[in-house]
Amino acid sequence: MPDRAVNASAARPPMRLLMLAGAAGLAVAACGDRRPSSDPEPLQPAAPPAGPLADPVLDRAAILAAVDEAASRTAAGLPPPSVDPLANRRFRMRIAFGCLGPEPAPPKDVVDAGAPRWSRGPDGRSIRLRFTPADWTGGDATGPAVEGFERVGGVWVNQPWMRAEGCPTPGLPVLDAFALPAPPPVALALLQAEGASRLGRADDRAFTLTLRGQGDEPAPAPAQGYRLVLEGRLTPWAGGRVIRCRVSRADARPPCAVGVALDRLAYEDGATGETLSEWRPG
């Protein structure tokens, strides 16, 4: 019987060859399974634009919050910041008025300059809005006059404890309110440098507007009063500060005035926000 025995080492390929063949097969399989991906590469976020972002316009709430801080520091005897962060910031202050109806003429010993008002015309059919800046060229409740400005006008910020721009909740009638002690004043000082715009000058004409009804109808009374709108830039005016406060008595909040340079003054309807009239430099 012939010998059928086979030399195993001769019939079996060397182990090194098997390993190489296996590696090659894996490489081929990997290449065969690789398919182009349908998902795009993730986008990198765009770089932010160069340069600082524009500062937002400061509204009534922001200005009154800054006044509160300045009054607190003054009352505590603390020095103001070495650099005023409010300097040259844009602002827009709205002052609601006439919320309880037409305002009668104040008593003779009450000066109404610096506060907007509205009243009926002599015929009872038209409505007249009027605002005259107070004359603070010689000084105001927060201190003496400062150098560098030809004129300083003043406007009182009514309800300085209220951040909202609309009318307050009705309270005492206006006639009774005149007899009450005046609240701690907060005001805007309208600054006019030599040769600057005459907008808001204390010695100029008043800002007046007459409203008439349709046809023979009388002008309707406003549903929520009117608003005086003052826009411009906060301006350092007393020792490099935008807000100047003065301690008048230890048990009361110091009065404060905010230095501003106006570039727009307007009347708005208190209910709709519609601009009724406006004034600009020039």
C-alpha positions as CSV (number, residue, x, y, z in Angstrom):
1,M,0.0,0.0,0.0
2,P,1.5,3.3,-1.1
3,D,2.4,5.7,1.5
4,R,-0.2,8.6,1.5
5,A,1.4,10.5,4.2
6,V,1.8,14.2,3.4
7,N,4.4,16.5,4.9
8,A,2.3,19.1,6.7
9,S,5.0,21.7,6.6
10,A,5.2,21.5,2.8
11,A,1.4,21.5,2.2
12,R,0.8,24.5,4.6
13,P,2.0,28.0,3.6
14,P,4.3,29.6,6.0
15,M,2.7,31.6,8.9
16,R,4.3,34.8,7.8
17,L,2.6,34.5,4.4
18,L,-0.8,33.9,6.0
19,M,-0.4,37.0,8.2
20,L,0.6,39.1,5.2
21,A,-2.3,37.8,3.2
22,G,-4.7,38.4,6.0
23,A,-3.5,42.0,6.4
24,A,-3.9,42.6,2.7
25,G,-7.4,41.2,2.8
26,L,-8.4,43.5,5.6
27,A,-7.0,46.4,3.8
28,V,-8.9,45.5,0.6
29,A,-12.1,45.0,2.7
30,A,-11.6,48.3,4.4
31,C,-11.1,50.0,1.1
32,G,-14.2,48.3,-0.3
33,D,-16.4,49.4,2.6
34,R,-15.3,53.0,2.5
35,R,-18.1,55.2,1.0
36,P,-18.2,58.9,0.6
37,S,-20.1,60.6,3.4
38,S,-23.3,62.5,2.5
39,D,-23.0,64.8,5.6
40,P,-21.1,68.0,5.0
41,E,-18.3,69.1,7.2
42,P,-19.4,71.1,10.2
43,L,-19.2,74.9,9.6
44,Q,-17.0,76.9,11.8
45,P,-18.7,79.9,13.5
46,A,-18.0,83.2,11.8
47,A,-15.5,85.5,13.5
48,P,-17.2,88.4,15.3
49,P,-16.9,91.8,13.5
50,A,-13.9,93.8,14.3
51,G,-14.3,96.9,16.6
52,P,-16.6,97.6,19.6
53,L,-20.3,97.2,19.4
54,A,-22.4,100.4,19.5
55,D,-23.6,101.4,23.0
56,P,-27.4,101.1,23.3
57,V,-29.4,104.3,23.9
58,L,-30.0,104.8,27.6
59,D,-33.7,105.2,28.4
60,R,-35.6,106.6,31.3
61,A,-35.1,103.5,33.5
62,A,-31.4,103.4,32.9
63,I,-30.9,107.1,33.6
64,L,-32.9,107.1,36.8
65,A,-31.0,104.0,38.0
66,A,-27.7,105.9,37.4
67,V,-29.2,108.9,39.3
68,D,-30.1,106.7,42.2
69,E,-26.5,105.4,42.4
70,A,-25.1,109.0,42.2
71,A,-27.4,110.2,44.9
72,S,-26.5,107.3,47.2
73,R,-22.7,107.9,46.8
74,T,-23.2,111.6,47.4
75,A,-25.3,111.1,50.5
76,A,-22.6,108.7,51.8
77,G,-19.8,111.1,51.2
78,L,-18.2,108.8,48.6
79,P,-16.2,110.3,45.7
80,P,-17.5,109.8,42.2
81,P,-15.8,107.4,39.8
82,S,-12.5,108.7,38.3
83,V,-13.9,108.1,34.8
84,D,-17.6,108.6,34.2
85,P,-19.0,105.7,32.2
86,L,-22.0,107.8,31.2
87,A,-20.0,110.5,29.4
88,N,-21.2,111.0,25.7
89,R,-23.6,108.1,25.9
90,R,-26.8,108.6,23.8
91,F,-30.0,108.9,25.7
92,R,-33.8,109.2,25.2
93,M,-35.9,110.5,28.1
94,R,-39.7,110.4,28.0
95,I,-41.7,112.5,30.5
96,A,-45.4,111.9,30.7
97,F,-47.6,114.9,31.5
98,G,-51.3,115.9,31.5
99,C,-52.3,112.4,32.6
100,L,-55.3,113.6,34.7
101,G,-56.6,116.1,32.1
102,P,-55.8,119.8,31.4
103,E,-53.7,121.4,34.0
104,P,-54.9,124.7,35.4
105,A,-52.5,127.6,35.9
106,P,-50.4,127.0,39.1
107,P,-50.5,129.4,42.0
108,K,-48.5,132.6,41.7
109,D,-45.7,131.4,43.9
110,V,-45.3,128.2,41.9
111,V,-42.9,128.4,39.0
112,D,-44.0,126.0,36.2
113,A,-40.9,126.6,33.9
114,G,-39.2,123.3,33.3
115,A,-42.4,121.2,33.3
116,P,-44.5,120.5,30.2
117,R,-48.3,121.1,30.4
118,W,-51.4,121.1,28.2
119,S,-54.6,123.1,28.4
120,R,-57.7,123.9,26.4
121,G,-57.6,127.0,24.2
122,P,-59.8,130.0,24.9
123,D,-62.5,128.6,22.7
124,G,-62.5,125.3,24.6
125,R,-62.1,123.4,21.3
126,S,-58.3,123.3,20.7
127,I,-55.6,121.8,22.9
128,R,-52.3,123.6,23.5
129,L,-49.1,121.8,24.6
130,R,-46.4,124.0,26.1
131,F,-42.9,123.5,27.5
132,T,-40.5,126.3,28.6
133,P,-37.1,125.3,30.0
134,A,-36.2,126.7,33.4
135,D,-33.3,129.2,33.4
136,W,-30.4,127.6,35.4
137,T,-27.6,129.7,33.9
138,G,-26.9,131.1,37.3
139,G,-27.1,127.8,39.1
140,D,-29.6,125.2,40.1
141,A,-30.7,123.1,43.1
142,T,-27.5,121.0,42.8
143,G,-25.0,123.8,42.9
144,P,-23.7,127.0,41.3
145,A,-23.2,127.7,37.7
146,V,-20.3,125.9,35.9
147,E,-17.9,127.5,33.4
148,G,-17.8,126.5,29.7
149,F,-21.5,126.9,28.9
150,E,-23.3,129.9,27.6
151,R,-26.7,128.8,28.8
152,V,-28.2,126.1,31.0
153,G,-31.8,125.2,30.8
154,G,-33.7,122.8,33.1
155,V,-36.4,120.3,32.9
156,W,-37.9,118.4,35.9
157,V,-38.2,114.6,35.6
158,N,-41.6,114.0,37.2
159,Q,-42.3,110.8,39.2
160,P,-38.5,110.1,39.4
161,W,-39.3,106.9,41.5
162,M,-41.2,105.4,38.5
163,R,-39.2,103.8,35.7
164,A,-42.1,103.3,33.3
165,E,-42.5,106.0,30.6
166,G,-46.3,106.3,30.8
167,C,-48.7,107.9,33.1
168,P,-48.7,106.9,36.8
169,T,-51.7,105.5,38.7
170,P,-54.2,108.3,39.4
171,G,-54.0,109.9,42.8
172,L,-54.7,113.3,44.3
173,P,-56.1,115.9,41.9
174,V,-53.6,118.3,40.5
175,L,-55.0,121.3,42.5
176,D,-54.3,119.4,45.7
177,A,-50.9,118.2,44.6
178,F,-49.7,121.8,44.3
179,A,-50.1,122.2,48.1
180,L,-48.0,119.1,48.9
181,P,-44.2,119.4,49.6
182,A,-42.2,119.0,46.5
183,P,-40.5,115.5,46.1
184,P,-36.7,115.3,45.9
185,P,-36.0,116.8,42.5
186,V,-34.4,114.9,39.6
187,A,-33.8,117.1,36.5
188,L,-32.0,117.3,33.2
189,A,-29.6,120.2,32.7
190,L,-29.8,121.3,29.1
191,L,-26.3,122.5,28.3
192,Q,-25.5,124.9,25.5
193,A,-21.9,125.7,24.9
194,E,-20.7,128.8,23.1
195,G,-21.9,128.7,19.5
196,A,-23.8,125.4,19.9
197,S,-27.3,124.6,18.9
198,R,-30.0,126.8,20.4
199,L,-32.3,123.9,20.9
200,G,-33.6,124.0,24.5
201,R,-32.3,127.4,25.3
202,A,-33.9,128.8,28.5
203,D,-34.2,132.3,27.0
204,D,-35.7,131.2,23.7
205,R,-39.4,130.8,22.9
206,A,-41.4,128.1,24.5
207,F,-42.0,124.8,22.6
208,T,-45.7,125.0,21.8
209,L,-48.1,122.9,19.8
210,T,-51.8,123.5,19.0
211,L,-54.1,120.5,18.3
212,R,-57.5,120.9,16.6
213,G,-60.3,118.4,16.0
214,Q,-61.7,117.2,12.7
215,G,-64.1,119.7,11.1
216,D,-66.3,121.3,13.7
217,E,-65.4,118.7,16.4
218,P,-63.3,119.8,19.3
219,A,-59.9,118.2,19.8
220,P,-60.4,115.0,21.8
221,A,-58.7,114.8,25.2
222,P,-55.8,112.4,25.3
223,A,-56.6,108.9,26.6
224,Q,-53.2,108.7,28.5
225,G,-51.8,112.2,28.4
226,Y,-48.9,113.3,26.3
227,R,-45.1,112.7,26.5
228,L,-42.2,115.1,26.2
229,V,-39.3,113.3,24.5
230,L,-35.8,114.6,24.9
231,E,-32.9,113.0,22.9
232,G,-29.2,113.7,22.7
233,R,-26.0,112.9,24.5
234,L,-25.2,112.7,28.2
235,T,-22.6,115.5,28.8
236,P,-20.1,116.0,31.6
237,W,-20.7,119.4,33.2
238,A,-19.5,119.6,36.8
239,G,-16.0,118.3,37.6
240,G,-16.1,115.9,34.7
241,R,-19.3,114.3,36.0
242,V,-22.6,113.7,34.0
243,I,-24.7,113.6,37.2
244,R,-24.3,116.3,39.9
245,C,-25.9,115.8,43.2
246,R,-25.9,118.0,46.3
247,V,-26.7,117.2,50.0
248,S,-29.1,119.8,51.2
249,R,-30.2,118.1,54.3
250,A,-29.1,114.9,56.1
251,D,-32.5,113.3,56.3
252,A,-33.5,113.8,52.6
253,R,-32.3,112.5,49.3
254,P,-29.9,114.8,47.5
255,P,-31.3,116.6,44.4
256,C,-29.5,115.6,41.2
257,A,-29.2,117.0,37.7
258,V,-28.1,115.1,34.6
259,G,-26.0,117.1,32.1
260,V,-27.3,116.6,28.5
261,A,-26.8,118.2,25.1
262,L,-30.1,118.0,23.0
263,D,-30.4,117.1,19.4
264,R,-34.2,116.4,19.4
265,L,-37.2,117.5,21.3
266,A,-40.7,116.1,20.5
267,Y,-44.3,115.6,21.7
268,E,-45.9,112.2,21.6
269,D,-49.4,110.9,22.1
270,G,-49.3,109.0,25.4
271,A,-51.5,106.2,24.2
272,T,-50.3,105.5,20.7
273,G,-46.7,106.8,20.8
274,E,-47.4,108.9,17.6
275,T,-45.0,111.8,17.2
276,L,-47.1,115.0,17.2
277,S,-44.4,117.5,16.6
278,E,-40.6,117.7,16.9
279,W,-37.7,120.2,16.9
280,R,-34.1,119.6,15.8
281,P,-31.0,121.9,15.6
282,G,-30.8,124.2,12.7
